[in-house]
Amino acid sequence: MKITAKSRYALRILLDLATNGKDGPRTIKEIASSQGISEKFISRIAVPLRRAGLVETERGVKGGLRLARFPAKITLLDVVTATDGPLALVHCLARPGACRRQGRCAAEKAWAGVNDALAAALRRTTLAAVAADQRRLSPPAPAEPDYCI
């Protein structure tokens, strides 16, 4: 299984909102500039994030995107399922009845265990934790000294 670009970029958008959105909504243009993601792609990703209740949108001059929940209440599993759908490493886990051996297959049981472990790890990791790591990895630039007397 591979986490798609939609999920990876969705996390970056949510990180931007968690770390820079304290003063109100962030415009798509601001997010695009700080994250290096095209405005068009952000607009496309914002739709499933809004449907999943992860972001809210506000129209108007001072509009944009903002988190709909506290970062500690958003998990990586929320992000992945919002953008890519239910987590399933193999097709038989995604669709009941997809395989005639379903329910009688040791491989299915093995994949289900791995799938459950991955889901648990994604569920344990919150946006707040990732944002804290981001702040540690890229501390704010020091303020310019003010030489005015």
N, C-alpha and C positions, 0 to 999 in steps of 0.2 A: 504494500500500500504506500502511496505517496501523498503527502499533504499537498493540495493544489495551490497554485498561485493565488487563487481567490481567498483561501483560508490564510495563507501567509500574509497577504496584503491586508486582509480584514483585521488581523491581529495588529499590524502596524498602524492602521487607522485608529483602532481602539486605544492603542498605546499613546498615540498622539493626543487623543481626546483626554485620556487619563492624566497625562503629564502637562498638557498645555491648555486644557479647556476649563480652567477654574474661573475665568472671568466671563464665561458665557459661551454661546455656540461658536464653533470654529467653522469658517467657510471652507468649502471644498478646495478653493484656490490656496488657502493657507496650509491645509493638510497636504495638498499636492506639492507645494513648495518645500515644506519641511521633510516630507517622506520620499520625495522623488518618485511619486506615482502619478500617472496621468489623471487629470480631472475626470475624463470620461470613464476610466476604470473605477475610480472612487465612486462616481455616481451609480455605476452598475452594482458595486458591492454594497453600497448603502441600503439598497432596497431589501435584500434578504436580512441585513442586520436590523433594519427597522421592523420588519415582519416578525423577527425573533424576539423583539423587545430589548435589544441591546443598545440601540441608539434612538434618539428622537430627532426629528427634523423641525426646523423653524423657518418659516418663510419671511421674506422681507429684507430690508437693507441690513439689519443686524442679525439676520438669520444664519443658519448653518446646521451643523450637527453637534450633538452633545450626547454624553452617555445617558442611558435611560435607567441605569442601575449603578450602585456603588461598585468600583472596581473589584472589591473583595467578593462581590456577589456574581461576578462574571468569570466563568471557567474557560479553559481552552477547549473543553468539550462543547460548550455553548457556541464558541466561535466556529469550530469545525462543522458541527451539525447545522448551524445557520447557513453556512455558505456551501457545504458539500452534501448535506443530507445525513442520514443516519450512518454511524460508523460501522463498516463491515469490511473485514479484510478479504473475504471471499464471497462470491455471489450467493452461495447457499445460506449464508447468514443474513443476507440482505432481503431475500425473498423466500418466505415459506413456500414449499412446493416446487422450488426451482430445480431440485434434484430428486430423482426417484429413490435415492438411497438415504435421503434425509431422515434423521432420527435413528438410523442403524449404521452409522458410519463413524469409525474411530477418528478419521481425519477431520471430520466436521467438529467433533468434540475437542480435538486438539486446537483447531483454529478458533473455536469459540472461547477457549481459555485464554489464548493470546489476545484475542479481540477484547475480552473483558479486562485483562490486565492493562491494555493500552487505554481503554475507556476510563479505567480507574485513575491512571496517571494523569490523563487530560483533565479529569474531574477535580483532582487534587490541586492542580496548578491554576491559580487565579490571575486575573489581569493585574490586581494589586501587587502580587509577587513579581510578575514580569516587569511592571512599571518600576518597582523598587530596584530591581537589577539594572534596568535601563538608566535610572538616575545615578547608580554607582558607576556604571560603565562610561557615562558621559556627563560629568558634573557640569553645571552651568559655567560659562566663561566668566572670569573675574570682571567686575565692573570697571569701566574706565575711570581713572582717577580724575577728580575735579580740581583743577588748579586755580579756579577762580578765588580771589580773595575779597 
